[in-house]
Amino acid sequence: MSIEQSKNSILWEKLHQNLEKTGSHTQYPHEILVRWISINSMLKGSKVLDIGFGSGRNLEMLEKKGYEPYGIEVSPTAIKYAKKISRNFKLANFNPPKIDFPDKYFSLVISMQALYYNLDIEEVMSEIFRVMKDNAYVYVSFYGRNHWWIKTHSKKISSTFIKWAETNPAKTERGLKLRYFDTKRKYLNLFRLFKNIEVNKYSYDLFGNHYEYVFVIAQKIEGADMSRERNKIKERFKSFYLKQ
């Protein structure tokens, strides 16, 4: 782990210590992820990895769906908190960029508003690809370029690096460095090992502020028919909405 990544990890742990102290953990899974999981159903018992699981809200949802939830975190406090939710969670410390699981182990890998704090994110993406089964999916969320935090509370370090300013409304996130991608082309390059890459935006306005996020969904395909796999997903979406 690099010196800068170590600094990030220390700040991340302090953030979770504050959440524990104030009881401010998010209690619900992300609605877009819930919908996507409902549509793209997998075999019961499939192994799913959440990188940077935070409060464990998504792990809890995945367990209720019948999947085997795994999680890795750099924060010992977050791990301790998530263990209180379910003894079935398989949790481990994350020492980025290494993901300590065997090749082709997971049917799905997710990371919600966390992966970009891994400064060597390209190496992490290679590790994600390695631990995914053939035809498995990865689902990752990022800050969009029009998010009010990005526009008014961040400092640009380079074309894909920023730092949260001392004006950031979330005091415990001030000083954290993160990887930031402001074009679709940069996302496609980041996920270049994968196929069937979708770059989607999700935004809303609340109390006069604009929130924008980017969700990237991609698939590991080696030797399979890419168009056939994409058509499977289209049919699942069609079937899901016809039932409503």
Legacy VTK file of the C-alpha trace (Angstrom):
# vtk DataFile Version 3.0
C-alpha trace
ASCII
DATASET POLYDATA
POINTS 244 float
0.000 0.000 0.000
1.361 3.425 -0.973
1.889 6.254 1.524
-0.973 8.261 0.004
-3.286 5.238 0.127
-2.332 4.694 3.773
-3.327 8.301 4.526
-6.655 7.735 2.782
-7.250 4.542 4.760
-6.588 6.345 8.062
-9.102 9.065 7.157
-11.610 6.401 6.048
-11.312 4.682 9.427
-11.855 8.011 11.229
-14.964 8.562 9.096
-16.408 5.218 10.221
-15.459 5.868 13.831
-17.502 9.062 13.641
-20.460 7.245 12.046
-20.321 4.702 14.885
-20.129 7.459 17.515
-23.024 9.484 16.111
-25.177 6.568 14.918
-25.232 8.020 11.406
-24.832 4.857 9.327
-27.032 4.601 6.256
-29.717 2.021 6.993
-31.018 1.187 3.525
-29.545 -0.323 0.329
-29.364 1.856 -2.752
-32.639 1.784 -4.684
-31.031 1.495 -8.141
-28.917 -1.448 -6.999
-31.983 -3.155 -5.504
-33.852 -2.800 -8.780
-30.922 -4.090 -10.822
-30.434 -7.088 -8.506
-34.156 -7.860 -8.786
-33.950 -7.902 -12.572
-30.596 -9.613 -13.006
-31.344 -12.506 -10.664
-28.681 -15.151 -10.043
-28.724 -18.662 -8.654
-29.469 -18.819 -4.940
-26.258 -19.137 -2.985
-24.191 -17.258 -5.570
-21.178 -15.521 -4.047
-21.310 -11.716 -4.159
-18.523 -9.345 -3.099
-19.096 -5.797 -1.816
-15.906 -3.686 -1.833
-16.032 -0.919 0.770
-19.343 -2.136 2.218
-19.580 0.641 4.832
-22.686 0.134 6.967
-23.371 -3.275 5.405
-26.756 -2.199 4.036
-26.148 -3.793 0.624
-24.784 -7.008 2.152
-27.985 -7.322 4.176
-30.116 -6.921 1.045
-28.043 -9.498 -0.841
-28.392 -12.007 1.992
-32.176 -11.539 1.999
-32.156 -12.217 -1.745
-30.589 -15.611 -1.030
-27.005 -14.862 -2.027
-23.802 -15.532 -0.098
-22.517 -12.083 0.959
-18.805 -11.303 1.142
-17.347 -7.927 2.015
-13.944 -6.268 2.245
-13.218 -2.985 4.020
-10.163 -0.947 5.042
-12.040 0.181 8.171
-11.953 -2.162 11.192
-14.817 -0.152 12.696
-16.995 -0.809 9.629
-16.227 -4.523 9.827
-17.144 -4.597 13.516
-20.415 -2.773 12.817
-21.436 -5.049 9.905
-20.818 -8.180 11.987
-23.649 -7.030 14.265
-26.079 -7.148 11.326
-25.514 -10.783 10.386
-23.200 -13.578 11.392
-23.533 -14.901 7.840
-21.499 -12.061 6.350
-18.022 -13.205 5.318
-15.945 -10.106 6.027
-12.242 -9.369 5.661
-9.820 -6.478 5.837
-9.033 -4.866 2.484
-5.409 -3.971 1.832
-5.683 -2.297 -1.591
-5.104 -3.038 -4.336
-4.925 -6.776 -3.484
-8.209 -8.717 -3.226
-7.464 -11.904 -1.279
-9.820 -14.340 -2.983
-9.253 -17.100 -5.567
-9.620 -16.642 -9.306
-13.151 -16.832 -10.742
-14.816 -16.877 -7.330
-17.685 -14.346 -7.481
-20.840 -14.106 -9.581
-21.152 -10.375 -8.863
-18.868 -7.651 -7.496
-20.315 -4.328 -6.323
-18.911 -1.134 -4.843
-21.166 1.782 -3.958
-19.498 5.171 -3.465
-16.258 3.622 -2.221
-14.047 2.191 -4.950
-12.738 5.592 -6.061
-10.969 6.057 -2.715
-8.554 3.353 -3.875
-5.974 5.533 -5.562
-4.507 2.619 -7.559
-7.957 1.920 -8.941
-6.636 0.445 -12.203
-4.893 -2.309 -10.230
-8.056 -2.891 -8.208
-10.030 -3.274 -11.440
-7.583 -5.956 -12.579
-8.085 -7.748 -9.273
-11.863 -7.501 -9.626
-11.641 -9.027 -13.094
-9.501 -11.858 -11.747
-11.879 -12.867 -8.929
-14.988 -12.754 -11.140
-16.445 -15.867 -12.734
-16.974 -15.992 -16.477
-20.103 -13.983 -17.439
-20.211 -12.374 -13.969
-21.050 -8.686 -13.511
-19.413 -5.750 -11.780
-21.525 -2.808 -10.573
-19.728 0.357 -9.390
-20.942 3.874 -8.559
-19.012 7.150 -8.817
-19.625 10.858 -8.319
-20.925 12.603 -11.421
-19.217 15.764 -12.615
-22.282 17.901 -11.854
-22.609 16.756 -8.243
-22.531 19.848 -6.039
-19.689 18.450 -3.927
-17.582 18.017 -7.068
-18.370 21.483 -8.395
-17.921 23.453 -5.155
-16.079 21.344 -2.569
-13.253 19.578 -4.405
-9.747 20.478 -5.550
-8.335 19.093 -8.769
-4.977 17.333 -8.433
-4.744 15.898 -11.962
-7.028 14.770 -14.788
-8.327 11.798 -12.734
-7.416 12.771 -9.152
-9.230 15.181 -6.828
-9.243 15.961 -3.113
-12.149 16.941 -0.892
-11.702 20.545 0.208
-11.887 21.839 3.771
-15.314 23.260 2.873
-16.820 19.804 2.267
-20.127 19.537 4.212
-19.063 16.099 5.488
-16.256 17.106 7.855
-14.879 13.575 8.178
-14.341 13.353 4.402
-12.235 16.516 4.190
-8.756 15.752 2.929
-9.661 12.404 1.366
-8.213 11.901 -2.096
-10.218 10.091 -4.746
-10.143 9.051 -8.364
-12.517 11.063 -10.505
-13.628 10.486 -14.100
-15.493 13.216 -15.951
-16.106 11.633 -19.366
-17.608 8.411 -20.660
-14.369 7.723 -22.497
-12.431 7.661 -19.207
-14.906 5.201 -17.692
-14.667 2.944 -20.722
-10.895 2.996 -20.412
-11.079 2.151 -16.702
-13.320 -0.853 -17.458
-11.427 -1.878 -20.601
-10.943 -5.472 -19.414
-14.720 -5.966 -19.431
-17.430 -6.281 -22.068
-21.042 -5.024 -22.337
-20.064 -1.828 -20.493
-22.904 0.524 -19.585
-22.238 4.012 -18.211
-25.425 5.402 -16.652
-26.236 8.637 -14.837
-28.586 9.107 -11.896
-29.375 12.555 -10.512
-31.826 14.470 -8.344
-32.197 17.832 -6.599
-32.665 18.151 -2.850
-32.811 21.272 -0.671
-31.431 23.394 -3.480
-28.445 21.142 -4.237
-27.844 18.910 -7.261
-26.739 15.316 -6.751
-25.361 13.344 -9.689
-23.889 9.846 -9.749
-22.516 7.549 -12.436
-23.213 3.812 -12.317
-21.030 1.559 -14.422
-22.204 -1.994 -15.071
-19.950 -4.361 -16.996
-19.499 -8.059 -17.623
-16.538 -10.426 -17.679
-16.751 -12.368 -20.916
-13.999 -14.664 -22.098
-14.712 -16.707 -25.204
-18.506 -16.195 -25.028
-20.819 -14.483 -27.504
-21.032 -10.891 -26.224
-24.245 -10.040 -28.097
-25.915 -13.201 -26.764
-25.115 -12.223 -23.175
-26.439 -8.698 -23.742
-29.678 -10.064 -25.203
-30.173 -12.189 -22.080
-30.196 -9.047 -19.947
-32.601 -7.266 -22.316
-35.031 -10.178 -22.038
-34.766 -10.138 -18.232
-35.583 -6.430 -18.161
-38.562 -6.933 -20.487
-39.871 -9.840 -18.388
-39.416 -7.861 -15.150
-41.469 -4.874 -16.318
-44.194 -6.966 -17.963
-44.898 -8.542 -14.548
-45.604 -5.163 -12.959
LINES 1 245
244 0 1 2 3 4 5 6 7 8 9 10 11 12 13 14 15 16 17 18 19 20 21 22 23 24 25 26 27 28 29 30 31 32 33 34 35 36 37 38 39 40 41 42 43 44 45 46 47 48 49 50 51 52 53 54 55 56 57 58 59 60 61 62 63 64 65 66 67 68 69 70 71 72 73 74 75 76 77 78 79 80 81 82 83 84 85 86 87 88 89 90 91 92 93 94 95 96 97 98 99 100 101 102 103 104 105 106 107 108 109 110 111 112 113 114 115 116 117 118 119 120 121 122 123 124 125 126 127 128 129 130 131 132 133 134 135 136 137 138 139 140 141 142 143 144 145 146 147 148 149 150 151 152 153 154 155 156 157 158 159 160 161 162 163 164 165 166 167 168 169 170 171 172 173 174 175 176 177 178 179 180 181 182 183 184 185 186 187 188 189 190 191 192 193 194 195 196 197 198 199 200 201 202 203 204 205 206 207 208 209 210 211 212 213 214 215 216 217 218 219 220 221 222 223 224 225 226 227 228 229 230 231 232 233 234 235 236 237 238 239 240 241 242 243
